[in-house]
Amino acid sequence: MLLDEATAALDAITKEHLQNLLLRIYYQYPITMVLVTHSIEEAVFLGQSIVIMGEGRIKHRIENPYFGDKDIRSKLEFYSICTEVRKRLAEGGVL
């Protein structure tokens, strides 16, 4: 399934509902999903593997040990991996 900024124009609550739905779909029908997003938090919540691109190539790849934890948004670990992604974006000159 290809998703390009699927939640970009949604309010925060609707965005979280759609993100939770995508996670449930993944567990019911384990398919490959490629999600393009500019939201670090969305990438961490939905990404098994977070790929940071720049200048048309892969700059970093971060494996997400918290993938699938539907409650991760309320845990400190969520913010630690968000910080890791933000750091990699800054290193690559993306931020």
PDB file of N, CA, C and O in Angstrom:
ATOM      1  N   MET A   1       0.848  -1.149   0.000  1.00  0.00           N
ATOM      2  CA  MET A   1       0.000   0.000   0.000  1.00  0.00           C
ATOM      3  C   MET A   1       0.907   1.228   0.000  1.00  0.00           C
ATOM      4  O   MET A   1       1.830   1.319   0.809  1.00  0.00           O
ATOM      5  N   LEU A   2       0.654   2.146  -0.879  1.00  0.00           N
ATOM      6  CA  LEU A   2       1.424   3.389  -0.954  1.00  0.00           C
ATOM      7  C   LEU A   2       0.584   4.525  -0.393  1.00  0.00           C
ATOM      8  O   LEU A   2      -0.558   4.726  -0.805  1.00  0.00           O
ATOM      9  N   LEU A   3       1.157   5.267   0.550  1.00  0.00           N
ATOM     10  CA  LEU A   3       0.457   6.371   1.196  1.00  0.00           C
ATOM     11  C   LEU A   3       1.345   7.606   1.129  1.00  0.00           C
ATOM     12  O   LEU A   3       2.423   7.630   1.723  1.00  0.00           O
ATOM     13  N   ASP A   4       0.908   8.613   0.421  1.00  0.00           N
ATOM     14  CA  ASP A   4       1.682   9.840   0.268  1.00  0.00           C
ATOM     15  C   ASP A   4       0.986  10.966   1.026  1.00  0.00           C
ATOM     16  O   ASP A   4      -0.028  11.500   0.576  1.00  0.00           O
ATOM     17  N   GLU A   5       1.546  11.317   2.184  1.00  0.00           N
ATOM     18  CA  GLU A   5       0.977  12.371   3.030  1.00  0.00           C
ATOM     19  C   GLU A   5      -0.508  12.128   3.294  1.00  0.00           C
ATOM     20  O   GLU A   5      -1.321  13.047   3.191  1.00  0.00           O
ATOM     21  N   ALA A   6      -0.854  10.896   3.631  1.00  0.00           N
ATOM     22  CA  ALA A   6      -2.251  10.478   3.796  1.00  0.00           C
ATOM     23  C   ALA A   6      -2.993  11.236   4.893  1.00  0.00           C
ATOM     24  O   ALA A   6      -4.218  11.349   4.839  1.00  0.00           O
ATOM     25  N   THR A   7      -2.277  11.755   5.882  1.00  0.00           N
ATOM     26  CA  THR A   7      -2.949  12.425   6.993  1.00  0.00           C
ATOM     27  C   THR A   7      -2.638  13.916   7.052  1.00  0.00           C
ATOM     28  O   THR A   7      -2.981  14.572   8.035  1.00  0.00           O
ATOM     29  N   ALA A   8      -2.006  14.460   6.034  1.00  0.00           N
ATOM     30  CA  ALA A   8      -1.508  15.840   6.062  1.00  0.00           C
ATOM     31  C   ALA A   8      -2.594  16.884   6.313  1.00  0.00           C
ATOM     32  O   ALA A   8      -2.344  17.857   7.025  1.00  0.00           O
ATOM     33  N   ALA A   9      -3.761  16.717   5.763  1.00  0.00           N
ATOM     34  CA  ALA A   9      -4.795  17.750   5.860  1.00  0.00           C
ATOM     35  C   ALA A   9      -5.832  17.456   6.946  1.00  0.00           C
ATOM     36  O   ALA A   9      -6.911  18.049   6.950  1.00  0.00           O
ATOM     37  N   LEU A  10      -5.513  16.552   7.855  1.00  0.00           N
ATOM     38  CA  LEU A  10      -6.483  16.150   8.878  1.00  0.00           C
ATOM     39  C   LEU A  10      -6.204  16.819  10.220  1.00  0.00           C
ATOM     40  O   LEU A  10      -5.064  17.165  10.532  1.00  0.00           O
ATOM     41  N   ASP A  11      -7.269  16.996  11.011  1.00  0.00           N
ATOM     42  CA  ASP A  11      -7.076  17.498  12.369  1.00  0.00           C
ATOM     43  C   ASP A  11      -6.411  16.399  13.199  1.00  0.00           C
ATOM     44  O   ASP A  11      -6.370  15.241  12.783  1.00  0.00           O
ATOM     45  N   ALA A  12      -5.892  16.762  14.367  1.00  0.00           N
ATOM     46  CA  ALA A  12      -5.087  15.844  15.180  1.00  0.00           C
ATOM     47  C   ALA A  12      -5.837  14.571  15.577  1.00  0.00           C
ATOM     48  O   ALA A  12      -5.269  13.480  15.527  1.00  0.00           O
ATOM     49  N   ILE A  13      -7.089  14.697  15.965  1.00  0.00           N
ATOM     50  CA  ILE A  13      -7.844  13.521  16.414  1.00  0.00           C
ATOM     51  C   ILE A  13      -8.128  12.585  15.238  1.00  0.00           C
ATOM     52  O   ILE A  13      -7.947  11.373  15.351  1.00  0.00           O
ATOM     53  N   THR A  14      -8.569  13.137  14.123  1.00  0.00           N
ATOM     54  CA  THR A  14      -8.837  12.315  12.940  1.00  0.00           C
ATOM     55  C   THR A  14      -7.555  11.660  12.446  1.00  0.00           C
ATOM     56  O   THR A  14      -7.565  10.508  12.012  1.00  0.00           O
ATOM     57  N   LYS A  15      -6.449  12.399  12.512  1.00  0.00           N
ATOM     58  CA  LYS A  15      -5.142  11.862  12.110  1.00  0.00           C
ATOM     59  C   LYS A  15      -4.791  10.636  12.953  1.00  0.00           C
ATOM     60  O   LYS A  15      -4.358   9.620  12.410  1.00  0.00           O
ATOM     61  N   GLU A  16      -4.970  10.720  14.273  1.00  0.00           N
ATOM     62  CA  GLU A  16      -4.662   9.585  15.140  1.00  0.00           C
ATOM     63  C   GLU A  16      -5.585   8.407  14.871  1.00  0.00           C
ATOM     64  O   GLU A  16      -5.147   7.257  14.912  1.00  0.00           O
ATOM     65  N   HIS A  17      -6.861   8.678  14.596  1.00  0.00           N
ATOM     66  CA  HIS A  17      -7.789   7.592  14.260  1.00  0.00           C
ATOM     67  C   HIS A  17      -7.339   6.875  12.984  1.00  0.00           C
ATOM     68  O   HIS A  17      -7.359   5.646  12.923  1.00  0.00           O
ATOM     69  N   LEU A  18      -6.938   7.636  11.974  1.00  0.00           N
ATOM     70  CA  LEU A  18      -6.484   7.027  10.717  1.00  0.00           C
ATOM     71  C   LEU A  18      -5.189   6.251  10.936  1.00  0.00           C
ATOM     72  O   LEU A  18      -5.021   5.163  10.384  1.00  0.00           O
ATOM     73  N   GLN A  19      -4.277   6.793  11.729  1.00  0.00           N
ATOM     74  CA  GLN A  19      -3.037   6.086  12.028  1.00  0.00           C
ATOM     75  C   GLN A  19      -3.324   4.769  12.749  1.00  0.00           C
ATOM     76  O   GLN A  19      -2.725   3.741  12.430  1.00  0.00           O
ATOM     77  N   ASN A  20      -4.231   4.797  13.713  1.00  0.00           N
ATOM     78  CA  ASN A  20      -4.602   3.565  14.417  1.00  0.00           C
ATOM     79  C   ASN A  20      -5.251   2.565  13.464  1.00  0.00           C
ATOM     80  O   ASN A  20      -4.998   1.365  13.563  1.00  0.00           O
ATOM     81  N   LEU A  21      -6.081   3.044  12.546  1.00  0.00           N
ATOM     82  CA  LEU A  21      -6.707   2.179  11.543  1.00  0.00           C
ATOM     83  C   LEU A  21      -5.649   1.524  10.658  1.00  0.00           C
ATOM     84  O   LEU A  21      -5.733   0.329  10.377  1.00  0.00           O
ATOM     85  N   LEU A  22      -4.664   2.287  10.221  1.00  0.00           N
ATOM     86  CA  LEU A  22      -3.594   1.731   9.386  1.00  0.00           C
ATOM     87  C   LEU A  22      -2.833   0.637  10.134  1.00  0.00           C
ATOM     88  O   LEU A  22      -2.463  -0.378   9.543  1.00  0.00           O
ATOM     89  N   LEU A  23      -2.605   0.838  11.412  1.00  0.00           N
ATOM     90  CA  LEU A  23      -1.921  -0.178  12.213  1.00  0.00           C
ATOM     91  C   LEU A  23      -2.778  -1.439  12.330  1.00  0.00           C
ATOM     92  O   LEU A  23      -2.260  -2.551  12.236  1.00  0.00           O
ATOM     93  N   ARG A  24      -4.086  -1.270  12.535  1.00  0.00           N
ATOM     94  CA  ARG A  24      -4.978  -2.436  12.608  1.00  0.00           C
ATOM     95  C   ARG A  24      -5.027  -3.170  11.274  1.00  0.00           C
ATOM     96  O   ARG A  24      -5.030  -4.401  11.248  1.00  0.00           O
ATOM     97  N   ILE A  25      -5.064  -2.434  10.172  1.00  0.00           N
ATOM     98  CA  ILE A  25      -5.055  -3.066   8.845  1.00  0.00           C
ATOM     99  C   ILE A  25      -3.786  -3.880   8.676  1.00  0.00           C
ATOM    100  O   ILE A  25      -3.827  -5.004   8.175  1.00  0.00           O
ATOM    101  N   TYR A  26      -2.656  -3.317   9.093  1.00  0.00           N
ATOM    102  CA  TYR A  26      -1.385  -4.024   8.972  1.00  0.00           C
ATOM    103  C   TYR A  26      -1.424  -5.350   9.727  1.00  0.00           C
ATOM    104  O   TYR A  26      -0.952  -6.368   9.219  1.00  0.00           O
ATOM    105  N   TYR A  27      -1.981  -5.343  10.933  1.00  0.00           N
ATOM    106  CA  TYR A  27      -2.015  -6.577  11.723  1.00  0.00           C
ATOM    107  C   TYR A  27      -3.042  -7.574  11.204  1.00  0.00           C
ATOM    108  O   TYR A  27      -2.862  -8.783  11.354  1.00  0.00           O
ATOM    109  N   GLN A  28      -4.105  -7.084  10.602  1.00  0.00           N
ATOM    110  CA  GLN A  28      -5.110  -7.993  10.049  1.00  0.00           C
ATOM    111  C   GLN A  28      -4.657  -8.571   8.710  1.00  0.00           C
ATOM    112  O   GLN A  28      -4.874  -9.749   8.429  1.00  0.00           O
ATOM    113  N   TYR A  29      -4.036  -7.745   7.897  1.00  0.00           N
ATOM    114  CA  TYR A  29      -3.554  -8.155   6.570  1.00  0.00           C
ATOM    115  C   TYR A  29      -2.106  -7.691   6.450  1.00  0.00           C
ATOM    116  O   TYR A  29      -1.860  -6.607   5.921  1.00  0.00           O
ATOM    117  N   PRO A  30      -1.155  -8.468   6.919  1.00  0.00           N
ATOM    118  CA  PRO A  30       0.239  -8.014   6.926  1.00  0.00           C
ATOM    119  C   PRO A  30       0.775  -7.752   5.511  1.00  0.00           C
ATOM    120  O   PRO A  30       1.289  -8.648   4.840  1.00  0.00           O
ATOM    121  N   ILE A  31       0.638  -6.522   5.099  1.00  0.00           N
ATOM    122  CA  ILE A  31       1.105  -6.100   3.781  1.00  0.00           C
ATOM    123  C   ILE A  31       2.190  -5.040   3.968  1.00  0.00           C
ATOM    124  O   ILE A  31       2.315  -4.430   5.030  1.00  0.00           O
ATOM    125  N   THR A  32       2.947  -4.847   2.934  1.00  0.00           N
ATOM    126  CA  THR A  32       3.953  -3.790   2.974  1.00  0.00           C
ATOM    127  C   THR A  32       3.265  -2.458   2.744  1.00  0.00           C
ATOM    128  O   THR A  32       2.479  -2.299   1.810  1.00  0.00           O
ATOM    129  N   MET A  33       3.574  -1.499   3.615  1.00  0.00           N
ATOM    130  CA  MET A  33       3.071  -0.137   3.467  1.00  0.00           C
ATOM    131  C   MET A  33       4.264   0.790   3.341  1.00  0.00           C
ATOM    132  O   MET A  33       5.219   0.704   4.114  1.00  0.00           O
ATOM    133  N   VAL A  34       4.200   1.667   2.369  1.00  0.00           N
ATOM    134  CA  VAL A  34       5.208   2.710   2.214  1.00  0.00           C
ATOM    135  C   VAL A  34       4.490   4.021   2.471  1.00  0.00           C
ATOM    136  O   VAL A  34       3.577   4.400   1.738  1.00  0.00           O
ATOM    137  N   LEU A  35       4.913   4.706   3.520  1.00  0.00           N
ATOM    138  CA  LEU A  35       4.265   5.938   3.943  1.00  0.00           C
ATOM    139  C   LEU A  35       5.233   7.099   3.800  1.00  0.00           C
ATOM    140  O   LEU A  35       6.318   7.091   4.380  1.00  0.00           O
ATOM    141  N   VAL A  36       4.837   8.086   3.031  1.00  0.00           N
ATOM    142  CA  VAL A  36       5.618   9.310   2.911  1.00  0.00           C
ATOM    143  C   VAL A  36       4.981  10.322   3.850  1.00  0.00           C
ATOM    144  O   VAL A  36       3.780  10.581   3.768  1.00  0.00           O
ATOM    145  N   THR A  37       5.785  10.894   4.742  1.00  0.00           N
ATOM    146  CA  THR A  37       5.271  11.885   5.679  1.00  0.00           C
ATOM    147  C   THR A  37       6.366  12.874   6.043  1.00  0.00           C
ATOM    148  O   THR A  37       7.555  12.554   6.005  1.00  0.00           O
ATOM    149  N   HIS A  38       5.943  14.073   6.393  1.00  0.00           N
ATOM    150  CA  HIS A  38       6.875  15.065   6.931  1.00  0.00           C
ATOM    151  C   HIS A  38       6.744  15.139   8.449  1.00  0.00           C
ATOM    152  O   HIS A  38       7.397  15.961   9.092  1.00  0.00           O
ATOM    153  N   SER A  39       5.906  14.288   9.016  1.00  0.00           N
ATOM    154  CA  SER A  39       5.669  14.274  10.458  1.00  0.00           C
ATOM    155  C   SER A  39       6.560  13.229  11.124  1.00  0.00           C
ATOM    156  O   SER A  39       6.419  12.030  10.882  1.00  0.00           O
ATOM    157  N   ILE A  40       7.469  13.698  11.958  1.00  0.00           N
ATOM    158  CA  ILE A  40       8.354  12.788  12.681  1.00  0.00           C
ATOM    159  C   ILE A  40       7.536  11.852  13.560  1.00  0.00           C
ATOM    160  O   ILE A  40       7.800  10.650  13.610  1.00  0.00           O
ATOM    161  N   GLU A  41       6.548  12.400  14.249  1.00  0.00           N
ATOM    162  CA  GLU A  41       5.732  11.590  15.152  1.00  0.00           C
ATOM    163  C   GLU A  41       4.971  10.508  14.394  1.00  0.00           C
ATOM    164  O   GLU A  41       4.854   9.380  14.873  1.00  0.00           O
ATOM    165  N   GLU A  42       4.457  10.843  13.221  1.00  0.00           N
ATOM    166  CA  GLU A  42       3.743   9.847  12.417  1.00  0.00           C
ATOM    167  C   GLU A  42       4.698   8.756  11.937  1.00  0.00           C
ATOM    168  O   GLU A  42       4.357   7.574  11.950  1.00  0.00           O
ATOM    169  N   ALA A  43       5.879   9.157  11.521  1.00  0.00           N
ATOM    170  CA  ALA A  43       6.876   8.181  11.071  1.00  0.00           C
ATOM    171  C   ALA A  43       7.241   7.216  12.194  1.00  0.00           C
ATOM    172  O   ALA A  43       7.386   6.015  11.961  1.00  0.00           O
ATOM    173  N   VAL A  44       7.391   7.738  13.410  1.00  0.00           N
ATOM    174  CA  VAL A  44       7.754   6.889  14.542  1.00  0.00           C
ATOM    175  C   VAL A  44       6.592   5.981  14.929  1.00  0.00           C
ATOM    176  O   VAL A  44       6.814   4.819  15.268  1.00  0.00           O
ATOM    177  N   PHE A  45       5.374   6.477  14.885  1.00  0.00           N
ATOM    178  CA  PHE A  45       4.228   5.647  15.254  1.00  0.00           C
ATOM    179  C   PHE A  45       3.976   4.542  14.238  1.00  0.00           C
ATOM    180  O   PHE A  45       3.683   3.409  14.620  1.00  0.00           O
ATOM    181  N   LEU A  46       4.085   4.854  12.950  1.00  0.00           N
ATOM    182  CA  LEU A  46       3.717   3.887  11.913  1.00  0.00           C
ATOM    183  C   LEU A  46       4.901   3.183  11.254  1.00  0.00           C
ATOM    184  O   LEU A  46       4.708   2.230  10.499  1.00  0.00           O
ATOM    185  N   GLY A  47       6.110   3.636  11.527  1.00  0.00           N
ATOM    186  CA  GLY A  47       7.254   3.098  10.809  1.00  0.00           C
ATOM    187  C   GLY A  47       7.974   1.964  11.514  1.00  0.00           C
ATOM    188  O   GLY A  47       8.456   2.120  12.636  1.00  0.00           O
ATOM    189  N   GLN A  48       8.040   0.832  10.852  1.00  0.00           N
ATOM    190  CA  GLN A  48       8.878  -0.272  11.324  1.00  0.00           C
ATOM    191  C   GLN A  48      10.330   0.085  11.061  1.00  0.00           C
ATOM    192  O   GLN A  48      11.225  -0.202  11.857  1.00  0.00           O
ATOM    193  N   SER A  49      10.528   0.709   9.934  1.00  0.00           N
ATOM    194  CA  SER A  49      11.832   1.197   9.518  1.00  0.00           C
ATOM    195  C   SER A  49      11.615   2.620   9.001  1.00  0.00           C
ATOM    196  O   SER A  49      10.777   2.849   8.128  1.00  0.00           O
ATOM    197  N   ILE A  50      12.369   3.565   9.541  1.00  0.00           N
ATOM    198  CA  ILE A  50      12.223   4.963   9.163  1.00  0.00           C
ATOM    199  C   ILE A  50      13.390   5.313   8.251  1.00  0.00           C
ATOM    200  O   ILE A  50      14.554   5.204   8.637  1.00  0.00           O
ATOM    201  N   VAL A  51      13.062   5.733   7.046  1.00  0.00           N
ATOM    202  CA  VAL A  51      14.073   6.061   6.049  1.00  0.00           C
ATOM    203  C   VAL A  51      14.078   7.569   5.845  1.00  0.00           C
ATOM    204  O   VAL A  51      13.051   8.165   5.520  1.00  0.00           O
ATOM    205  N   ILE A  52      15.236   8.176   6.036  1.00  0.00           N
ATOM    206  CA  ILE A  52      15.386   9.614   5.839  1.00  0.00           C
ATOM    207  C   ILE A  52      16.099   9.813   4.519  1.00  0.00           C
ATOM    208  O   ILE A  52      17.191   9.291   4.292  1.00  0.00           O
ATOM    209  N   MET A  53      15.451  10.589   3.644  1.00  0.00           N
ATOM    210  CA  MET A  53      15.996  10.806   2.308  1.00  0.00           C
ATOM    211  C   MET A  53      16.382  12.271   2.131  1.00  0.00           C
ATOM    212  O   MET A  53      15.841  13.161   2.787  1.00  0.00           O
ATOM    213  N   GLY A  54      17.306  12.489   1.252  1.00  0.00           N
ATOM    214  CA  GLY A  54      17.735  13.835   0.885  1.00  0.00           C
ATOM    215  C   GLY A  54      18.524  13.770  -0.395  1.00  0.00           C
ATOM    216  O   GLY A  54      19.279  12.825  -0.620  1.00  0.00           O
ATOM    217  N   GLU A  55      18.356  14.759  -1.229  1.00  0.00           N
ATOM    218  CA  GLU A  55      19.072  14.824  -2.504  1.00  0.00           C
ATOM    219  C   GLU A  55      18.861  13.562  -3.333  1.00  0.00           C
ATOM    220  O   GLU A  55      19.768  13.110  -4.032  1.00  0.00           O
ATOM    221  N   GLY A  56      17.657  12.995  -3.250  1.00  0.00           N
ATOM    222  CA  GLY A  56      17.314  11.850  -4.075  1.00  0.00           C
ATOM    223  C   GLY A  56      17.918  10.522  -3.649  1.00  0.00           C
ATOM    224  O   GLY A  56      17.914   9.563  -4.420  1.00  0.00           O
ATOM    225  N   ARG A  57      18.441  10.459  -2.417  1.00  0.00           N
ATOM    226  CA  ARG A  57      19.008   9.194  -1.963  1.00  0.00           C
ATOM    227  C   ARG A  57      18.730   8.993  -0.482  1.00  0.00           C
ATOM    228  O   ARG A  57      18.359   9.928   0.227  1.00  0.00           O
ATOM    229  N   ILE A  58      18.914   7.758  -0.027  1.00  0.00           N
ATOM    230  CA  ILE A  58      18.717   7.425   1.382  1.00  0.00           C
ATOM    231  C   ILE A  58      19.907   7.943   2.179  1.00  0.00           C
ATOM    232  O   ILE A  58      21.056   7.612   1.890  1.00  0.00           O
ATOM    233  N   LYS A  59      19.611   8.764   3.193  1.00  0.00           N
ATOM    234  CA  LYS A  59      20.662   9.315   4.056  1.00  0.00           C
ATOM    235  C   LYS A  59      20.819   8.479   5.327  1.00  0.00           C
ATOM    236  O   LYS A  59      21.936   8.224   5.779  1.00  0.00           O
ATOM    237  N   HIS A  60      19.688   8.057   5.897  1.00  0.00           N
ATOM    238  CA  HIS A  60      19.705   7.275   7.129  1.00  0.00           C
ATOM    239  C   HIS A  60      18.540   6.299   7.125  1.00  0.00           C
ATOM    240  O   HIS A  60      17.504   6.538   6.503  1.00  0.00           O
ATOM    241  N   ARG A  61      18.735   5.202   7.831  1.00  0.00           N
ATOM    242  CA  ARG A  61      17.663   4.238   8.058  1.00  0.00           C
ATOM    243  C   ARG A  61      17.681   3.887   9.537  1.00  0.00           C
ATOM    244  O   ARG A  61      18.711   3.474  10.071  1.00  0.00           O
ATOM    245  N   ILE A  62      16.539   4.053  10.198  1.00  0.00           N
ATOM    246  CA  ILE A  62      16.436   3.814  11.631  1.00  0.00           C
ATOM    247  C   ILE A  62      15.392   2.728  11.854  1.00  0.00           C
ATOM    248  O   ILE A  62      14.235   2.880  11.461  1.00  0.00           O
ATOM    249  N   GLU A  63      15.799   1.648  12.476  1.00  0.00           N
ATOM    250  CA  GLU A  63      14.845   0.589  12.828  1.00  0.00           C
ATOM    251  C   GLU A  63      14.095   1.030  14.079  1.00  0.00           C
ATOM    252  O   GLU A  63      14.694   1.536  15.029  1.00  0.00           O
ATOM    253  N   ASN A  64      12.805   0.837  14.070  1.00  0.00           N
ATOM    254  CA  ASN A  64      11.955   1.295  15.160  1.00  0.00           C
ATOM    255  C   ASN A  64      11.558   0.119  16.056  1.00  0.00           C
ATOM    256  O   ASN A  64      10.688  -0.668  15.684  1.00  0.00           O
ATOM    257  N   PRO A  65      12.180  -0.010  17.227  1.00  0.00           N
ATOM    258  CA  PRO A  65      11.861  -1.141  18.108  1.00  0.00           C
ATOM    259  C   PRO A  65      10.466  -1.039  18.735  1.00  0.00           C
ATOM    260  O   PRO A  65       9.986  -2.004  19.329  1.00  0.00           O
ATOM    261  N   TYR A  66       9.822   0.110  18.610  1.00  0.00           N
ATOM    262  CA  TYR A  66       8.509   0.319  19.226  1.00  0.00           C
ATOM    263  C   TYR A  66       7.362   0.167  18.239  1.00  0.00           C
ATOM    264  O   TYR A  66       6.205   0.398  18.591  1.00  0.00           O
ATOM    265  N   PHE A  67       7.675  -0.219  17.004  1.00  0.00           N
ATOM    266  CA  PHE A  67       6.617  -0.372  16.009  1.00  0.00           C
ATOM    267  C   PHE A  67       5.547  -1.336  16.504  1.00  0.00           C
ATOM    268  O   PHE A  67       5.849  -2.408  17.030  1.00  0.00           O
ATOM    269  N   GLY A  68       4.303  -0.938  16.327  1.00  0.00           N
ATOM    270  CA  GLY A  68       3.190  -1.805  16.691  1.00  0.00           C
ATOM    271  C   GLY A  68       2.637  -1.572  18.075  1.00  0.00           C
ATOM    272  O   GLY A  68       1.578  -2.100  18.416  1.00  0.00           O
ATOM    273  N   ASP A  69       3.336  -0.786  18.886  1.00  0.00           N
ATOM    274  CA  ASP A  69       2.840  -0.474  20.223  1.00  0.00           C
ATOM    275  C   ASP A  69       1.833   0.659  20.100  1.00  0.00           C
ATOM    276  O   ASP A  69       2.210   1.822  19.952  1.00  0.00           O
ATOM    277  N   LYS A  70       0.555   0.317  20.161  1.00  0.00           N
ATOM    278  CA  LYS A  70      -0.485   1.325  19.945  1.00  0.00           C
ATOM    279  C   LYS A  70      -0.511   2.384  21.043  1.00  0.00           C
ATOM    280  O   LYS A  70      -1.127   3.435  20.867  1.00  0.00           O
ATOM    281  N   ASP A  71       0.142   2.128  22.165  1.00  0.00           N
ATOM    282  CA  ASP A  71       0.182   3.078  23.279  1.00  0.00           C
ATOM    283  C   ASP A  71       1.491   3.857  23.351  1.00  0.00           C
ATOM    284  O   ASP A  71       1.720   4.589  24.314  1.00  0.00           O
ATOM    285  N   ILE A  72       2.351   3.708  22.346  1.00  0.00           N
ATOM    286  CA  ILE A  72       3.683   4.307  22.407  1.00  0.00           C
ATOM    287  C   ILE A  72       3.636   5.830  22.514  1.00  0.00           C
ATOM    288  O   ILE A  72       4.546   6.428  23.087  1.00  0.00           O
ATOM    289  N   ARG A  73       2.605   6.468  21.979  1.00  0.00           N
ATOM    290  CA  ARG A  73       2.535   7.931  22.021  1.00  0.00           C
ATOM    291  C   ARG A  73       2.568   8.476  23.452  1.00  0.00           C
ATOM    292  O   ARG A  73       2.954   9.625  23.664  1.00  0.00           O
ATOM    293  N   SER A  74       2.174   7.677  24.419  1.00  0.00           N
ATOM    294  CA  SER A  74       2.112   8.145  25.803  1.00  0.00           C
ATOM    295  C   SER A  74       3.330   7.708  26.627  1.00  0.00           C
ATOM    296  O   SER A  74       3.323   7.824  27.852  1.00  0.00           O
ATOM    297  N   LYS A  75       4.364   7.211  25.963  1.00  0.00           N
ATOM    298  CA  LYS A  75       5.556   6.724  26.669  1.00  0.00           C
ATOM    299  C   LYS A  75       6.776   7.570  26.313  1.00  0.00           C
ATOM    300  O   LYS A  75       6.863   8.130  25.221  1.00  0.00           O
ATOM    301  N   LEU A  76       7.707   7.651  27.247  1.00  0.00           N
ATOM    302  CA  LEU A  76       8.933   8.424  27.017  1.00  0.00           C
ATOM    303  C   LEU A  76       9.752   7.883  25.846  1.00  0.00           C
ATOM    304  O   LEU A  76      10.436   8.643  25.160  1.00  0.00           O
ATOM    305  N   GLU A  77       9.682   6.566  25.618  1.00  0.00           N
ATOM    306  CA  GLU A  77      10.438   5.963  24.519  1.00  0.00           C
ATOM    307  C   GLU A  77      10.051   6.567  23.172  1.00  0.00           C
ATOM    308  O   GLU A  77      10.881   6.670  22.268  1.00  0.00           O
ATOM    309  N   PHE A  78       8.792   6.962  23.046  1.00  0.00           N
ATOM    310  CA  PHE A  78       8.309   7.582  21.811  1.00  0.00           C
ATOM    311  C   PHE A  78       9.114   8.843  21.520  1.00  0.00           C
ATOM    312  O   PHE A  78       9.550   9.070  20.392  1.00  0.00           O
ATOM    313  N   TYR A  79       9.301   9.653  22.546  1.00  0.00           N
ATOM    314  CA  TYR A  79      10.013  10.919  22.367  1.00  0.00           C
ATOM    315  C   TYR A  79      11.508  10.705  22.165  1.00  0.00           C
ATOM    316  O   TYR A  79      12.167  11.511  21.509  1.00  0.00           O
ATOM    317  N   SER A  80      12.045   9.630  22.722  1.00  0.00           N
ATOM    318  CA  SER A  80      13.470   9.372  22.505  1.00  0.00           C
ATOM    319  C   SER A  80      13.745   9.003  21.048  1.00  0.00           C
ATOM    320  O   SER A  80      14.749   9.434  20.481  1.00  0.00           O
ATOM    321  N   ILE A  81      12.868   8.214  20.442  1.00  0.00           N
ATOM    322  CA  ILE A  81      13.112   7.870  19.035  1.00  0.00           C
ATOM    323  C   ILE A  81      12.768   9.049  18.127  1.00  0.00           C
ATOM    324  O   ILE A  81      13.384   9.211  17.074  1.00  0.00           O
ATOM    325  N   CYS A  82      11.799   9.870  18.513  1.00  0.00           N
ATOM    326  CA  CYS A  82      11.517  11.098  17.747  1.00  0.00           C
ATOM    327  C   CYS A  82      12.755  12.000  17.744  1.00  0.00           C
ATOM    328  O   CYS A  82      13.094  12.603  16.725  1.00  0.00           O
ATOM    329  N   THR A  83      13.420  12.082  18.894  1.00  0.00           N
ATOM    330  CA  THR A  83      14.643  12.879  19.004  1.00  0.00           C
ATOM    331  C   THR A  83      15.745  12.296  18.133  1.00  0.00           C
ATOM    332  O   THR A  83      16.497  13.039  17.501  1.00  0.00           O
ATOM    333  N   GLU A  84      15.845  10.974  18.095  1.00  0.00           N
ATOM    334  CA  GLU A  84      16.834  10.300  17.230  1.00  0.00           C
ATOM    335  C   GLU A  84      16.588  10.643  15.766  1.00  0.00           C
ATOM    336  O   GLU A  84      17.531  10.949  15.037  1.00  0.00           O
ATOM    337  N   VAL A  85      15.344  10.596  15.333  1.00  0.00           N
ATOM    338  CA  VAL A  85      14.998  10.926  13.940  1.00  0.00           C
ATOM    339  C   VAL A  85      15.339  12.389  13.660  1.00  0.00           C
ATOM    340  O   VAL A  85      15.936  12.704  12.630  1.00  0.00           O
ATOM    341  N   ARG A  86      14.958  13.279  14.577  1.00  0.00           N
ATOM    342  CA  ARG A  86      15.241  14.715  14.408  1.00  0.00           C
ATOM    343  C   ARG A  86      16.757  14.953  14.292  1.00  0.00           C
ATOM    344  O   ARG A  86      17.194  15.759  13.470  1.00  0.00           O
ATOM    345  N   LYS A  87      17.550  14.262  15.103  1.00  0.00           N
ATOM    346  CA  LYS A  87      19.010  14.384  15.069  1.00  0.00           C
ATOM    347  C   LYS A  87      19.548  13.951  13.705  1.00  0.00           C
ATOM    348  O   LYS A  87      20.406  14.624  13.132  1.00  0.00           O
ATOM    349  N   ARG A  88      19.043  12.826  13.183  1.00  0.00           N
ATOM    350  CA  ARG A  88      19.495  12.327  11.871  1.00  0.00           C
ATOM    351  C   ARG A  88      19.103  13.294  10.762  1.00  0.00           C
ATOM    352  O   ARG A  88      19.862  13.496   9.813  1.00  0.00           O
ATOM    353  N   LEU A  89      17.917  13.892  10.879  1.00  0.00           N
ATOM    354  CA  LEU A  89      17.496  14.876   9.880  1.00  0.00           C
ATOM    355  C   LEU A  89      18.435  16.075   9.887  1.00  0.00           C
ATOM    356  O   LEU A  89      18.815  16.577   8.829  1.00  0.00           O
ATOM    357  N   ALA A  90      18.809  16.531  11.075  1.00  0.00           N
ATOM    358  CA  ALA A  90      19.719  17.674  11.195  1.00  0.00           C
ATOM    359  C   ALA A  90      21.108  17.341  10.657  1.00  0.00           C
ATOM    360  O   ALA A  90      21.739  18.182  10.017  1.00  0.00           O
ATOM    361  N   GLU A  91      21.589  16.125  10.910  1.00  0.00           N
ATOM    362  CA  GLU A  91      22.910  15.705  10.412  1.00  0.00           C
ATOM    363  C   GLU A  91      22.948  15.715   8.893  1.00  0.00           C
ATOM    364  O   GLU A  91      23.959  16.069   8.286  1.00  0.00           O
ATOM    365  N   GLY A  92      21.847  15.326   8.294  1.00  0.00           N
ATOM    366  CA  GLY A  92      21.792  15.247   6.833  1.00  0.00           C
ATOM    367  C   GLY A  92      21.485  16.583   6.176  1.00  0.00           C
ATOM    368  O   GLY A  92      21.342  16.665   4.956  1.00  0.00           O
ATOM    369  N   GLY A  93      21.384  17.636   6.995  1.00  0.00           N
ATOM    370  CA  GLY A  93      21.078  18.937   6.434  1.00  0.00           C
ATOM    371  C   GLY A  93      19.638  19.079   5.985  1.00  0.00           C
ATOM    372  O   GLY A  93      19.299  20.002   5.245  1.00  0.00           O
ATOM    373  N   VAL A  94      18.780  18.154   6.438  1.00  0.00           N
ATOM    374  CA  VAL A  94      17.382  18.198   6.044  1.00  0.00           C
ATOM    375  C   VAL A  94      16.624  19.203   6.885  1.00  0.00           C
ATOM    376  O   VAL A  94      15.703  19.847   6.383  1.00  0.00           O
ATOM    377  N   LEU A  95      16.988  19.359   8.166  1.00  0.00           N
ATOM    378  CA  LEU A  95      16.350  20.357   9.042  1.00  0.00           C
ATOM    379  C   LEU A  95      17.131  21.635   9.042  1.00  0.00           C
ATOM    380  O   LEU A  95      16.751  22.591   9.719  1.00  0.00           O
TER     381      LEU A  95
END
